Every structure is written in structure tokens, then in C-alpha cells.
Amino acid sequence: MTPWIKQKDADVLLRLWIQPRASKNGVVGVHGDRLKIRITAPPVDGAANEAIAKFLAKLCGVASSNIVFLRGETGKNKDILILNSRVGDIKDKLYLEDKA
């Protein structure tokens, strides 16, 4: 079982650990029980959250309005819902090595 992604009704719950001010955007791998994502934006005035939403939307092929922050808007640990999605589809697009 993968602790960083779960099906929650018709949506997918992602548990993320964010590294802001990175040299480039990207999915790094697992960090504890969360998926680590690097974002170039700084954690100032919501810039990192906006960049996360855009990055995830593009990567997962969904509208950015389908990315909803549940917890952690001001911290590195974030819980995010991707609305109207399936775990298998999202997992394949985010992280290819951990298929457990």
C-alpha cells in the first residue's frame, strides 16, 4: 500500500512534502509517508501553492480548478485532493517506481 495516495470517493487524496525554491519543478520520490515535489516558486504570498496547483494539473491532465488544498497551505506538508480522478491514473503520472 502506498501511504501518499488514496482514493477518497470520486477523488484522489495526495499527501505531499514540498521543497520550494528548487532549481526546477519535479516529482522527486517518497519522503517518509509523503510524495516529495520540488517547486521553483518561493513560499511567499501563496506563490508556491499556485505553482503546485498548476504543476499537478498539467502533470495529471486535469484542470487546475480540480486541485484542492485540504491541509498545509502554509507548510511543507500538504494534503491535496484531485477531484474526479482515479488513483491508478494519477499514480502513473506522478511516480512510476512505487507500484505497491
PyMOL commands that set and color helices and strands:
alter all, ss='L'
color gray80, all
select helices_A, chain A and resi 47-60+64-66+87-94
alter helices_A, ss='H'
color red, helices_A
select strands_A, chain A and resi 5-8+11-19+26-31+34-38+67-71+77-82
alter strands_A, ss='S'
color yellow, strands_A
deselect
rebuild
show_as cartoon
